[in-house]
Amino acid sequence: MHVPRYPLFQEASEFNIDNGTVIVLTGEDIVERYFFGSTRDNHQINHIYLHKQDLLNKFILYFKEQAYLLIKSSLKNKFFLPKQKDADKEFYNDNIINDFLEKIKIKKFYVNVSGVDLEISKKEAQILSLMKLGYSAKEIAKEVKLSVKTVEIYRCEIKNKLGIHNSLEFFKNINQKNILNINLFLD
């Protein structure tokens, strides 16, 4: 049986790019697609695609940081489509993964809210990530090694940046927004 390829992967195969995957992030009014691929002979990459998705998610954050100005300049050409209704064996050793993580150190994080990427600090991203997981201010303070009062200040700054001031609305919205659920403590 022949399975048709996604058009982008069909074009990529002409350049010896294969073994790909796509991560689709959806928000209230936006869909972001991230395509990953490697050479045909790199079958081991499929292990990372299947078992190390947190690395791909971290690379998405790195990409958004590096491409921020390009992405921002493309906003004038943005268009909206109508909504539709409808590892056990390790192939890569830790040195390869650590080298990869070293190359993609993230300095700034961008959170997509209503189609616009807002810049937040690494500490804000860590706190937001834990908030999204349901951690209390006290639990967050323990995880990120800050005082509860400092965590509360960060939470207020995050609310202001997201343009949400009501706490109930804030917690409702952070779970609906296009915010990656990744381990931000890999560094």
Secondary structure, DSSP 8 states (H G I E B T S, - for coil): ------HHHHHHHTTTEEEEEEEEEE-SS-EEEEEEEEETT-TTHHHHHHH-HHHHHHHHHHHHHHTHHHHHHHGGG-----------S-SS-HHHHHHHHHHT--S-EEEEETTEEEEE-HHHHHHHHHHHTT--HHHHHHHHT--HHHHHHHHHHHHHHHT--SHHHHHHHHTTSB-----TT--
